[in-house]
Amino acid sequence: MAIDAFVTPLLWPPDRAPDYFRDVVTGTFGRDPDELLVERSPEDILGVMDAAGVECAVLNAVEGRVDTVAEWVRRYPDRFVMSAELDPRRGMATVREIRRLHAEADLRLVRMVPFAIGLGPDHAAYYPVYATCVELGLPVSVTCGIPGPPMPAAIQHPLLLDEVCRFFPELVVIMAHGADPWWAEAIRLMMRFPNLYLMTSDWAPKRLPSSLISYLSGRGRSKILFATGYPVLDMARCRAQVDELGLDEATRQAYLAGNAARVLGIQPSRKTQSSQ
C-alpha cells in the first residue's frame, strides 16, 4: 500500500488563486498555473491514484473547498482522508471549525502555512489550535523551509518548532514540504522530539538530499512520510522514484505507507486487506 499524505484535489478558482501560488508554480516548478486551477471530480483523483499505485490520499482542503472535500471523503472513506488548511489568526472561529470537521468529516490533520499568514509557528496565535489538536488527538502540519515564491522565509525555519514541541509534548507535528535548506536542523529536531515528523510533499524523491535519505534509512525510518503535493508534482512519477532510492524493503514500506498510516490513523482498505 502507498499513502500520499498531501494531495490538493481542488485548488482555488482561477480568479481567487493567491499570487504566491502563481509565482511558485511558474518560477519553481516551471508550469502553467492555469493548467492546475481546474475543476476535478473525486473520480478524477481516484484515477490518478490508481495509475500511481496509491491506495489512499490525504486530501488537503484549501479555503473555499472545505465542505466539498469533506463530501468526497464521506463518499470514498476507503480511499480518502480529510485534512484542512486553516488560519490560526481567526482564533476561536478556527477552533470551532476544527471541532466541526472532526465531528462531521473525520478530520485527520490540520495544516498551517506560516509564510501565507506572516506568523511563525511559535506565535501565540497558533496555541489555541495546538491545544485543540492535542485534546482531539489530531496531528498538525506546518510548512517549513524557504518558500518558492518571494514570501517570508525566516518564519518557516524548523527551529521555531522547538518551543512548540517542548510546550506541547503530546502534539504530533509534521513538517510539510521538507525543510530546505535547513535539513540538518529538521533532522536534529526529529531526533530530539518523538512526536515530530516530516513529509516530503512538493519534493520529487530523486531530488531529496542525501542527508535525509541517510536518516530515513537509519534512525529516521519511522519519521518520514511520502507525499507528492499533487497536482503540483506528478503522483505516478514521484511514486516510481521511490523505488529508485535504494531503500531496503522495510524502510520503503515505512516511508510509502506505514508511517502515515500510524501517525494519521489510516487503516488498510478492504481491497488491500483482501489482497494480502
N, C-alpha and C positions, 0 to 999 in steps of 0.2 A: 504494500500500500504506500502511496505517496500522498502527502498532505501539503497543499500550497497555503502558507499562512498569511499571504497578503494578495488578495485579488480585489480590484475595484471594478465591479461589473458594470456600474453606471457612473460615469463622470458627470460633471455639471453640464447643463445645456450650453451650447456654444456661446450664447450671449452672457452667461454668468460665470464662465471659467475664469479663475483668477489669473492675473498677469504672470505670476510666478510659475504657474503650470505651463503656460505657453513658452516662457523663457527656458525652462529646464528641458522640455520635450524637444524644442528646436536646438538649443545650444549644447546640451549634454548628450542627448540621445539621437540627434540628427533626424528627427521625424517630424511629420506634419501634424500639429496638434488637432486639426480638424478631422484627421483620419481616426483619431481616438475618441473624439467627442461625438460619438454616435449612440443611438439607442440600441440596446441589446435586450434579448429575452433570456430568461433562465435557460431555455433550451440551447441558445447560442453558447452560453458559458459551459454547459454540460458537454456540448460537442467539442469545445476546445479542451476541456479536461480529459475527455475520453481519448482524444488524439494524443495527448501528452502522457497518458498513463497516470493521471492524478485522480485519486479516489474521492478526496474531499477538499473543499476550498473554504477558507475563512474569508467571507465576503466583507469588504470594507465599505461602509455606507458613509458617503460624504453628505454635507449639509444639503437638504432638499430631497435626498434619496432614501432617507432612513426607513420610512414606512414601506416603500416599495421593496427594498432589500429584505425587510422583515417578512414580507409576504412570500418572497422567494424561498426564504429559509423554512417557513411553515409548509410550503408546497413540497420541498425536497429535503426533508430533515436528514436523510441518509447521506446527502452529498454536500450540503452547505451548512455552515455555522455562521453566526452573526457577530460582527464587530461594528463599532460605530466611531467615527471621528468627531470628537466633541471639543467644545471650547470651555476651558475651566474658568475663564473670565466671567462667565454668566452665572457663577455662584450656585445658588440653590436651584435655579432652573435646570442647570446641567445635572445636579444631583438627582432631581426628580426625573429627568429623562433617563438617567442610568437605571433608576429603580423601575421605571415603566418598561423599558426594553428588557430588563432582566426578567420581569414577570410575564410580559406578553410575547417576547420573541426569543427567549432563551439566550440572551446576550452572553457572549463568552469572553469578549475582550473590549476594553475601552482604549481608543487611540487618541494621542495628542501630539500636535506638531508645533514645537516651540517656535521655529522660525516664522511660521504663519501668524502667530499671535504676538510675537515680540517679547515673550517672557520665558526665562529658563525654567526647567522642571523643578528647581528648588524654590521657586517663588511661592509665596503664601497662597496665591490663587488656586494652586493645584491641590492644596492639602485637603479640602473637603472632598475632592474626587478620590484622592488616595484613601482617605478614611472610609468612604463609602465602599470602595472596591475591596478593602480588607474585610469589611463587615459582610459583604455579599460573596466573598471568595472569588472575585474577578481579577484577572491579571490586567495590567495596563501596558500599553505600547507607547514608547516615547521615541520620536525620531531623533537620531543622533548623527554626528558628522557634519562637515561643511556642506550646506545645501548647494545644489547645482545652480539655481538662479541667484542673482545678486541680492540675497536676503541676509539677515543677521546670522552669523556663524558661531560666535563665541557662546551663545546661549544654547548651543547643541553639543557642547563638549561633554563627553561621558562623565567627567569628574563632577559635574553638577548633580549627578545621581548619587554621589557618595553620601551626602547629607540625607537624601530621601531614603536610601536603603538602611541607614543607621536609625533614622527616626521611625520608619515603618518596617521593622524587620520581617513582618508577616507578608508584606506586599510583594507580589510577584511582578517584576518589571522586565519588559522585553525591549531591548534597544532595536529600533527599526532602521532599515536601510544601512546596516553596518555601522561603522564609526570612523570613516575615512576623514582625516589622516591619523586619527588617534586610536589606531587598532591596539597598540600596546597597552594604552590606558584602559581600554574597554576589556581586554583580556585580563589584566591585573584585577580590575574591579570584579569580574565574574569569578575569579579565584577567591576573592575576599568574601563575596556575598552569595550564599546558596540560592537565593531567590532571584538572582539577576541573570538574564539570558540575552541572546542576540539573534535576530533573524536577518537573513541575507537578501531581503527584498531589494529590488532595483539594482542588484549586482548579478551579472552573468557569472555563474560559478567559475568559469575559466579565468575570470579577472579578480577573483578573491586573492588577497595577499597570502604568501606562503606562511606567514606567522599565524594566520587564522586557521589554515588547513592543518598546520602542525599542532595547534591547540586542540582542534576538533578531533584529530587522530589520537590524542592522548588524554590529558586530564579534562578536556572540554567536550568529550563525547556526548555528554548529557545536556550540553548548554546551547547548542546552535540549532536553529530551526530553518528548514528550507522554505523559501518564499520567493516569488518572482516579481511581484509588483505589476502583474498583468493588468491592463493591456500595454503598459509602457515597454515591458520586455515580453518576448515570445515565450509562452509557457513550455511548449514542447522542446524548444531549443535549450532552455535552462534545465529542464528535466534530463535531457540527453547528456548535457555537460557534466552532470553529477557523476555519471558513470566513467568519466574521463579523469576524475580527481585522484584515482589510485587509492581510494579508501578501502579498508577491509570491510567485509560484509556487515559485521555488527555495527560499525561506525556509519556505514552508508545507510542502513535501515534506521538508525537513531536519528540521523540528520534528515532523511527524507520524510519520516513519519513519526517515529517513536517519541521524539521529544515534544513535538506539537501535540500528539495525542495525550501525553501525560500532562503537559502544562495547561492545555486548554480543555481537557476533559472530553476528548473526541473518541468515541467508540467506533471500532470497525463496523462497516455496514453489513447488513445481512448478506449482500452479494459477496463481499470479501470473505466473510466467515464461511460461507458455503463452499468457497473455492479452496479453503485451507484443509 
